[in-house]
């Protein structure tokens, strides 16, 4: 055991911060044994120290900037948001302090400059808690699969939307009333925009794609569609096909015919077969599939949010950073050496499910099929069903550029024989 | 990019070694970019160099000992077995060379001296490939959950036995004929002892328990029962309860009434509910559940064996070790600071399923129940069913010390009213 203490500054002390503080203060011996040296909580920056009578008063400060500049080894940031946190963390990294953060918004926009600052000073920059809470996912992507070639990362990374979609699937209820219920039960924030419109998942997709493909991908590079447009009809249409609807973050390595590679990162609702392992991930759980050339198919499953799970991820990073301090080195850094271009959504290959109410007369399918042919989209399966004077037509396509699929849907919507486009949704996974 | 080369010695060049060699030679640029310095294959030790015309002849040697002593930074060991590999790796670690190995037999017996040698010289000792092939599992246990308290690691870690049990469940066939079929299809070795008798899983359980509980657990500490005794009746009995049979490695932190902690590590067949996520892991796949105080329930799923998946894990370790060389540090070491005692199987709390053929007359249940009461074992559920002149009695117990459960079964087997003990098996997971 080294005598040298590892000094930790904590920025922010909400639910996660309180748990981190508890472990640092109450489980100091255990932590020291794991790190190989005592870990000392040097200070806690909170906006209003007088609001935290439960914390040791001598540790509290409302001057996060000064705490970061003081003599500490590791800065744990749990405030969130971009400014002023970005400046504090850049200062910390430039001064050689390692940074542990759960800040997905910051990471998904500014990871390049943060990583560069860490590289220059030899500090660690860890952010396991920023994606999928307690599930150890970023470390495996960054380290365990470092000798492999990842081709795809696809998962459920937002618990609120997964709770809502699971409930809609279970009850058949509509989106608005399910969201209300989720808010009432505490599964959705008072302002659920960041979750239901996919911003949260898009930030996580950017972080995942960056690590998986050694390429800087920011949240603005991620194509984003939320779940507010999902109707009970969509869920019912999925159910008829023995599928269910999930909001997925999908990051893919796309290889063009000429061999050039690019990265696609997107967040949108997807119909997946009920036999798919992601279909069984219900409620507020997260799960992420990873496909790699050599490793094959991997899945990581666990709690994606909550104070204790997030604190577990933060503490794991903190122990790693502290051990590196004691050992005198630093952990494996991330690498953006591949610098692949990001493929626009329109050029990303996807597959569509389209459910239509059409006139019940001969020749309808021919007209609809012609619209597909015009846009060079190949049809994988068609089901027709009579419904009084209208008929229902369900089509699943083969893979085609997303723009061609959208253009096809637009054209179909204008056909006289089509009474209503009931549901349009992308699909993933093989039909069983 | 550093100019300094990282020199790698490879011991053994079978399926996994060939894939590692291919990546080192053919994907040198990509590897260098990930490591931050060129990675050079300095030599390959094989028993018979003349049997490897496909490899660069100038790299081959049959003197592994000399290769280990030469000027290399990292030794990748893919020979397997304990001697003479143990001596070579100790030499390498003592000289400060980092070691990457997939050798579960060695690790499960001699990790203490290997880890000590690594600690003394500041070298890395990585062995992700030794458990669950390509699934990144050891690194998360060692690093991501380093700030959490793991209470349980339970999983399917042997593909051969999982293939056999999956097939028995699907076909209703017996053990012997299913094993023959598995051998014919290449899912079982010509000598399947290490797999079917649970030695392979026990080695992995020792490695998992050591990392999870910061305690040295060796394979000989692991209670081990294989699958050779599983009958079609056992599988059928499980099916009647909507359960299936899996060979599980179970590592638990057990807290006694007085608060003292110990570790239980065991490998044996278990009935689990079909609704349990491990029940859906079929064929040669592996999956491991981890429960931790803060992180909650996690699952890791993927391919547990095979050349490419194992090579992926080896290369991940190799990249991590090489990056540490370039950065001048070393990765987080494992820690055995907790040094918890290993709890004997007899004192480990388990639950039993017992299926009996009994005489069809009044008072049978009373006699059987008395046997349970004598050993202070509490019954959770009983089902009775008539079957001509015999009746079937199925009992699931509450948790009790394994020795008490075994004594109960012994006593029941001697009762006049019991015609046959049809199936006895431990159970895990809640009944749905």
Interface residues (C-beta under 8 A of the other chain):
Chain A: X19 X23 X31 X33 X34 X36 X122 X128 X134 X135 X136 X139 X140 X143 X144 X145 X146 X147 X148 X214 X277 X280 X292 X293 X294 X295 X296 X297 X298 X299 X300 X301 X302 X303 X306 X308 X309 X311 X312 X313 X314 X315 X316 X317 X318 X319 X320 X323 X324 X327 X328 X329 X330 X331 X332 X333 X335 X337 X338
Chain B: X19 X23 X31 X33 X34 X36 X122 X128 X134 X135 X136 X139 X140 X143 X144 X145 X146 X147 X148 X214 X277 X280 X292 X293 X294 X295 X296 X297 X298 X299 X300 X301 X302 X303 X306 X308 X309 X311 X312 X313 X314 X315 X316 X317 X318 X319 X320 X323 X324 X327 X328 X329 X330 X331 X332 X333 X335 X337 X338
